[in-house]
Amino acid sequence: MKSTKDIFEPVTLIPDEPSYYLNRGDNYLKKKQIDEALADYTKAIEMDPSFPLSYYKRGLAYHLKGELDKALADLNESVMRDPEVIESLKNETDPYSIINRLKLPLANYIKTTQLTSSLPLDTKNNESNNTDLTSKNNKSNNVDLTPKFSTRPYQEQALSEIDKAYKKGKRRILVSLPTGTGKTIVFAHLINRRIGEGRSLVLAHRDELIEQAVDKIKMVIPSASIGVVKAQRNETNNQIVVASIQTLARKSRLSSLGSFSTIIVDEAHHCAANSYRKVLKALGSFSKKTPPLTLGVTATPERGDGVGLNSVFQQIVYHRSLLEMISEQYLSDLTWQSVNLDVDLDNIGIRSGDFIESQLIKALTDSETPRHMLEAWKSYASDRKTIIFVPGVELAHKTAELFQQHKIKCEAIDGKLPSSERKAIITRLRNGQTQVVVNCLILTEGFDESSIDCILFARPTKSKSFYLQMLGRGTRLHPGKKDCLVVDLVGVSKKHNLITLPSIFGLPIEKLKQKPLLTVAKEHARELARLKALAEEKQREWQTYKAKQQTSNTYNPTSTHTYKPTYPNQSVETKPIRFNWLKLNDNCYALSLSKQTVFLLKQDCGHFLAI
């Protein structure tokens, strides 16, 4: 049993970690020290306003204190900040519906708004929220395994496919879901369902991803024992461990982990790297004898450098596309504009499937790209909260300075900034103090601010996966958010296939400039279906006609129109070109080019169109 000193000590040791204030607040709340719990939850919110669980817990504390208005406000805020983990509602802003969404029943709420649920913590069997679960026998006594958030239908389908693959003997499997659709919730539920099998490990390559994994697992299993392994933290004895792949690259840290029955790899498109393969091999993922279940989750299973993930994973068991999730209203619709840059991308070298960054930075700087970004933003997105992607730290800060000179609340963010400063910038963006953030390779993964409604690409790329990672920063749903505007700044290239929003979905450029993505995609699908049906119909008519001609033996090739071209000063007799046109009806003619190819001409509004 841990002493009170042991429970409270982490706050003294690491005061800049919001999770420690949450843990201490939980213990205060168990002891009915509500004011102290409120103070700690408030401190956690001040340190990281993005974490929904902080508002959730403070709302429960306010409920116990009898301050129902504040409780409703905090519970409402928790869902506003992370709607993806809760079942969708028709009325997003109704606080009573939101409470129902959080599985907190209301008794006679119309009259009294009195909450009837209690804490999501098991106060009977746990001495603290950090109880160490190390054996199958004590799981039911030490942790409440009832998930606190239900899955969406597609998340449940993903879990079902994982289970089917596991029963068929697959042990290294991949799930692909677009950014913002709750991949973390999927693996949190998988961990919950496999707690009886043994311990679980989550691997991630960024601090933000590690924090998100811990937060989401706590939301699904509030009583779970979660340890973190990164830098100075080495909490290896917990039932669930979330670890930095960079830290585990050290043999001494890897060897102290122990064994796991379930291994999760977040952002699994990085798995082809040697660092991941070495760690997975050491943990037994490639073993032929009783290997653990290794699940990779990613929005982009294809890599920009062309290296496949089949060397790590045996099968993609579940996949949903971005367009599918937009169509089903799990993600925001997209609109699009483009701006042409006076930069020749054909002069820029290629490395690992994409432009060499140093050369790209120079070309964009020389072409006054910051000025074009400013003009594009003023023209299309001046009322939108915006993320701008650029290559190079210097270009990011130069762009931010230009925006600031025009009285626009803009900041630059990059990996060289201290973690506390990066968090402060993101907090100001979230709260509306900053409207535009120019970023260099720092917000491509692990950033989930749902209020972003404009993505400006000033970073030409040939990598579909890289583009989709950046695009995903704007696709999450948010109250009051109608859509996300995508602005592509496009350079000139005759030999490169540049990735833009139209090329990702294969849609007409001009239509995308006029209508939302989902509308254009549906119209395009209908038109393709119409043309396909027409071609199949004409092909059937053609086959029927040929069959009749063969049966009646009246087909006369010499009766077709003969075209004989003439050339000036030419005395040599040229061979006639014979076109065997078939009149299918008054408005449609067919020309057989080969056994498998038919050229159709269809009359429309007085003009013949080639089909």
MOJO-V490595 format. One record per residue. N is the residue number from 0. PHI is phi in degrees with one decimal (* if undefined). Layout:
# MOJO-V490595
N PHI
N PHI
This chain:
# MOJO-V490595
0 *
1 -82.4
2 -79.5
3 -59.5
4 -62.8
5 -63.8
6 -66.9
7 -87.6
8 -60.7
9 -55.9
10 -63.9
11 -72.5
12 -74.0
13 -130.1
14 -72.2
15 -96.5
16 -104.7
17 -58.5
18 -61.2
19 -71.7
20 -66.1
21 -65.0
22 -61.7
23 -67.8
24 -61.1
25 -60.0
26 -68.9
27 -60.1
28 -66.3
29 -63.0
30 -88.5
31 64.3
32 -90.9
33 -69.0
34 -61.8
35 -65.9
36 -63.5
37 -60.2
38 -63.3
39 -70.2
40 -63.2
41 -64.8
42 -63.2
43 -62.7
44 -66.5
45 -62.3
46 -76.1
47 -148.4
48 -67.5
49 -84.5
50 -86.8
51 -62.9
52 -63.0
53 -62.7
54 -67.6
55 -57.6
56 -69.8
57 -66.0
58 -61.6
59 -65.4
60 -64.8
61 -62.5
62 -61.2
63 -63.7
64 -81.9
65 91.9
66 -94.0
67 -70.1
68 -62.0
69 -67.5
70 -62.2
71 -63.0
72 -62.8
73 -70.2
74 -65.6
75 -62.4
76 -63.3
77 -61.6
78 -76.9
79 -58.0
80 -85.3
81 -152.7
82 -71.2
83 -68.9
84 -94.5
85 -119.1
86 -62.9
87 -69.6
88 -125.8
89 -68.7
90 -114.9
91 -66.7
92 -98.6
93 -78.9
94 -62.2
95 -70.1
96 -63.0
97 -64.2
98 -62.7
99 -59.0
100 -62.6
101 -85.3
102 63.0
103 -109.7
104 -61.8
105 -110.5
106 -104.6
107 54.4
108 -67.1
109 -62.7
110 -89.2
111 -124.3
112 48.4
113 -89.6
114 -71.0
115 -117.4
116 -92.7
117 -118.1
118 -62.6
119 -84.3
120 -115.1
121 -85.2
122 -86.6
123 -86.3
124 -106.8
125 -112.8
126 -78.7
127 -155.1
128 -75.1
129 -110.0
130 -56.2
131 -81.7
132 -106.6
133 -121.5
134 -137.9
135 -66.7
136 -70.9
137 -103.6
138 -62.7
139 -74.7
140 -89.7
141 -107.5
142 -144.6
143 -81.4
144 -86.0
145 -73.2
146 -63.2
147 -85.6
148 -132.2
149 -79.3
150 -88.6
151 -77.2
152 -55.7
153 -71.0
154 -67.4
155 -67.1
156 -63.3
157 -61.3
158 -63.1
159 -65.4
160 -67.9
161 -60.3
162 -63.3
163 -63.3
164 -64.3
165 -63.3
166 -67.5
167 -87.4
168 98.7
169 -77.4
170 -122.1
171 -125.3
172 -130.5
173 -128.1
174 -120.4
175 -118.3
176 -133.2
177 -62.4
178 -54.7
179 93.1
180 -106.1
181 89.8
182 -62.1
183 -64.8
184 -64.8
185 -60.5
186 -75.5
187 -64.9
188 -67.6
189 -62.5
190 -58.9
191 -61.1
192 -74.3
193 -109.4
194 -58.0
195 -68.2
196 -83.8
197 140.9
198 -80.7
199 -125.3
200 -127.1
201 -115.1
202 -106.4
203 -145.6
204 -113.0
205 -137.3
206 -58.3
207 -62.0
208 -70.6
209 -63.7
210 -62.3
211 -63.2
212 -61.4
213 -60.5
214 -61.8
215 -70.3
216 -63.4
217 -64.5
218 -66.9
219 -81.2
220 -127.2
221 -56.9
222 -90.5
223 -67.3
224 -93.1
225 -121.4
226 -113.5
227 -119.6
228 -120.6
229 -166.4
230 48.2
231 -81.9
232 -84.9
233 -144.2
234 -90.0
235 -93.6
236 -96.4
237 -78.1
238 -63.2
239 -123.1
240 -121.5
241 -112.0
242 -129.1
243 -82.0
244 -64.4
245 -66.3
246 -67.0
247 -73.6
248 -66.1
249 -82.0
250 -58.3
251 -65.7
252 -74.3
253 -66.2
254 -69.3
255 -87.7
256 -70.7
257 91.7
258 -105.4
259 -140.1
260 -93.8
261 -135.4
262 -124.6
263 -111.9
264 -113.5
265 -79.7
266 50.7
267 -71.2
268 -66.5
269 -83.9
270 -65.8
271 -71.6
272 -65.5
273 -59.7
274 -60.6
275 -69.1
276 -63.2
277 -64.1
278 -65.5
279 -63.8
280 -64.0
281 -64.7
282 -86.5
283 93.6
284 -63.2
285 -99.9
286 -69.2
287 -85.8
288 -107.7
289 41.2
290 -71.8
291 -71.7
292 -72.8
293 -112.4
294 -111.7
295 -102.1
296 -124.8
297 -160.6
298 -89.5
299 -136.4
300 -68.4
301 -92.1
302 -103.9
303 -66.2
304 -87.0
305 82.6
306 -76.2
307 -82.1
308 -95.1
309 -69.5
310 -75.3
311 -111.8
312 -105.0
313 -85.9
314 -163.5
315 -87.2
316 -90.7
317 -154.8
318 -147.3
319 -130.4
320 -87.4
321 -61.0
322 -64.5
323 -60.1
324 -71.8
325 -68.1
326 -61.4
327 -87.9
328 65.2
329 -91.7
330 -133.7
331 -74.2
332 -69.3
333 -122.9
334 -119.8
335 -145.1
336 -140.8
337 -132.7
338 -132.1
339 -84.5
340 -102.5
341 -86.2
342 -140.7
343 -89.8
344 -76.3
345 -69.2
346 -88.8
347 -98.5
348 -71.7
349 -117.7
350 -140.5
351 54.8
352 86.3
353 -142.8
354 -63.3
355 -66.7
356 -60.5
357 -61.3
358 -70.3
359 -64.5
360 -59.8
361 -62.1
362 -63.2
363 -68.9
364 -65.4
365 -65.3
366 -93.5
367 57.1
368 -58.8
369 -54.7
370 -65.2
371 -64.5
372 -62.0
373 -61.4
374 -64.3
375 -64.1
376 -65.3
377 -63.5
378 -74.3
379 -117.9
380 -137.1
381 -65.0
382 -106.1
383 -116.6
384 -81.1
385 -126.3
386 -112.2
387 -110.9
388 -104.1
389 -134.9
390 -89.0
391 92.0
392 -63.6
393 -61.8
394 -66.1
395 -62.3
396 -71.8
397 -63.7
398 -66.0
399 -61.6
400 -63.2
401 -63.7
402 -61.2
403 -62.3
404 -62.4
405 -99.5
406 62.7
407 -103.2
408 -74.5
409 -134.2
410 -136.3
411 -109.1
412 -134.8
413 -151.4
414 -68.3
415 -80.5
416 -71.3
417 -58.2
418 -55.5
419 -63.3
420 -71.7
421 -62.3
422 -63.1
423 -65.0
424 -63.4
425 -65.1
426 -63.4
427 -65.4
428 -64.9
429 -63.8
430 -83.5
431 90.8
432 -68.5
433 -120.0
434 -101.9
435 -130.0
436 -122.7
437 -95.0
438 -131.2
439 -119.2
440 56.8
441 -120.1
442 -110.6
443 -79.3
444 -141.0
445 79.2
446 -115.7
447 -129.9
448 -72.9
449 -76.1
450 -79.4
451 -62.6
452 -126.7
453 -151.8
454 -118.4
455 -111.1
456 -94.3
457 -112.1
458 -136.0
459 -53.4
460 -147.4
461 -102.4
462 -97.1
463 -63.6
464 -64.8
465 -64.4
466 -62.0
467 -65.0
468 -62.5
469 -68.0
470 -59.1
471 -62.3
472 -69.0
473 -118.2
474 -93.9
475 -70.9
476 -74.6
477 -155.7
478 -53.5
479 83.8
480 -90.4
481 -80.8
482 -163.7
483 -120.8
484 -85.3
485 -109.9
486 -117.5
487 -99.2
488 -91.8
489 -112.1
490 -89.5
491 -90.9
492 -155.9
493 -102.2
494 -113.1
495 -106.2
496 -90.4
497 -78.5
498 -87.6
499 -135.7
500 -60.5
501 -62.1
502 -71.0
503 -61.1
504 -104.0
505 65.4
506 -116.0
507 -62.6
508 -62.4
509 -65.0
510 -68.2
511 -66.5
512 -75.3
513 -109.8
514 -135.3
515 -62.8
516 -53.4
517 -63.1
518 -63.6
519 -63.3
520 -62.2
521 -67.3
522 -62.7
523 -64.8
524 -64.6
525 -63.2
526 -65.6
527 -62.3
528 -64.2
529 -63.9
530 -65.4
531 -63.7
532 -64.1
533 -64.9
534 -61.8
535 -65.1
536 -64.6
537 -68.4
538 -63.4
539 -64.7
540 -62.9
541 -64.3
542 -64.7
543 -63.3
544 -62.5
545 -63.1
546 -63.3
547 -65.1
548 -63.8
549 -67.1
550 -68.9
551 -83.1
552 56.5
553 -109.1
554 -72.0
555 -127.0
556 -59.3
557 -73.4
558 -83.5
559 -77.6
560 -69.8
561 -110.9
562 -110.3
563 -118.9
564 -73.2
565 -117.6
566 -126.8
567 -64.1
568 58.4
569 -117.5
570 -99.9
571 -77.6
572 -68.4
573 -94.6
574 -76.5
575 -62.8
576 -97.7
577 -105.2
578 -109.7
579 -93.6
580 -78.7
581 -114.9
582 -85.6
583 -81.2
584 -160.4
585 -64.3
586 -116.5
587 -143.5
588 -127.2
589 -127.1
590 -127.4
591 -81.9
592 -94.0
593 -162.0
594 -63.0
595 -115.3
596 -126.9
597 -125.5
598 -97.7
599 -111.2
600 -118.1
601 -122.9
602 -83.4
603 -143.4
604 57.0
605 85.6
606 -121.5
607 -92.0
608 -112.9
609 -81.3
610 -121.8
